[in-house]
């Protein structure tokens, strides 16, 4: 039996500066599971939310190196061990020829790992999120700024007390 998801509380704001201030206050108050939904990119929002750096770059690097190493080893094995042909007195281990295939395999491996990592980190193929059920949330793609708090200790009254003085347009719980 799985645990129920933590409650989701949405705070709605008119402008990005207030959203950034609200995110800082919520983070300083110890709330976890902060997320923001805005109609355009807001500079400084990632720092205000204190989002962790995703490990996608390292994963892509390791996958690319592994794919390149595997293809290089495969080329070496096939040319030196499995089917050695001496043509024009060239050496069996002709590494410059192997590098082209290894490079291409490395790029392909890193690309496939990046695509898979993007899907996993975005939580896809999840087709619906509880935040979409929030009243007025469709304005997040037009002119409103939302701070979503997914914390077991989050409730609208506590979040409203934390955001006191920032004048959110609304603070409400969303059924999960």
ChimeraX attribute file (.defattr): number of C-alpha atoms within 10 A of each C-alpha:
attribute: neighborCount
match mode: 1-to-1
recipient: residues
	/A:1	3
	/A:2	4
	/A:3	5
	/A:4	8
	/A:5	10
	/A:6	15
	/A:7	18
	/A:8	23
	/A:9	25
	/A:10	25
	/A:11	23
	/A:12	24
	/A:13	23
	/A:14	14
	/A:15	14
	/A:16	21
	/A:17	15
	/A:18	17
	/A:19	26
	/A:20	22
	/A:21	16
	/A:22	26
	/A:23	27
	/A:24	17
	/A:25	19
	/A:26	20
	/A:27	17
	/A:28	13
	/A:29	11
	/A:30	9
	/A:31	17
	/A:32	16
	/A:33	15
	/A:34	19
	/A:35	17
	/A:36	20
	/A:37	20
	/A:38	20
	/A:39	14
	/A:40	13
	/A:41	10
	/A:42	15
	/A:43	11
	/A:44	12
	/A:45	20
	/A:46	16
	/A:47	12
	/A:48	19
	/A:49	23
	/A:50	14
	/A:51	12
	/A:52	8
	/A:53	8
	/A:54	11
	/A:55	10
	/A:56	17
	/A:57	14
	/A:58	12
	/A:59	15
	/A:60	22
	/A:61	18
	/A:62	16
	/A:63	22
	/A:64	25
	/A:65	19
	/A:66	17
	/A:67	21
	/A:68	25
	/A:69	17
	/A:70	15
	/A:71	20
	/A:72	22
	/A:73	14
	/A:74	14
	/A:75	21
	/A:76	18
	/A:77	14
	/A:78	14
	/A:79	18
	/A:80	16
	/A:81	12
	/A:82	10
	/A:83	10
	/A:84	14
	/A:85	13
	/A:86	11
	/A:87	8
	/A:88	6
	/A:89	7
	/A:90	9
	/A:91	13
	/A:92	16
	/A:93	16
	/A:94	13
	/A:95	12
	/A:96	8
	/A:97	11
	/A:98	18
	/A:99	16
	/A:100	13
	/A:101	14
	/A:102	23
	/A:103	18
	/A:104	15
	/A:105	22
	/A:106	25
	/A:107	18
	/A:108	16
	/A:109	20
	/A:110	25
	/A:111	16
	/A:112	15
	/A:113	20
	/A:114	20
	/A:115	12
	/A:116	14
	/A:117	18
	/A:118	14
	/A:119	13
	/A:120	11
	/A:121	11
	/A:122	9
	/A:123	11
	/A:124	11
	/A:125	8
	/A:126	8
	/A:127	6
	/A:128	9
	/A:129	9
	/A:130	11
	/A:131	19
	/A:132	12
	/A:133	13
	/A:134	15
	/A:135	13
	/A:136	11
	/A:137	17
	/A:138	13
	/A:139	15
	/A:140	18
	/A:141	12
	/A:142	11
	/A:143	14
	/A:144	21
	/A:145	28
	/A:146	29
	/A:147	23
	/A:148	22
	/A:149	27
	/A:150	19
	/A:151	17
	/A:152	14
	/A:153	13
	/A:154	18
	/A:155	18
	/A:156	19
	/A:157	13
	/A:158	12
	/A:159	22
	/A:160	17
	/A:161	9
	/A:162	15
	/A:163	20
	/A:164	12
	/A:165	9
	/A:166	14
	/A:167	15
	/A:168	20
	/A:169	12
	/A:170	14
	/A:171	22
	/A:172	18
	/A:173	19
	/A:174	17
	/A:175	12
	/A:176	13
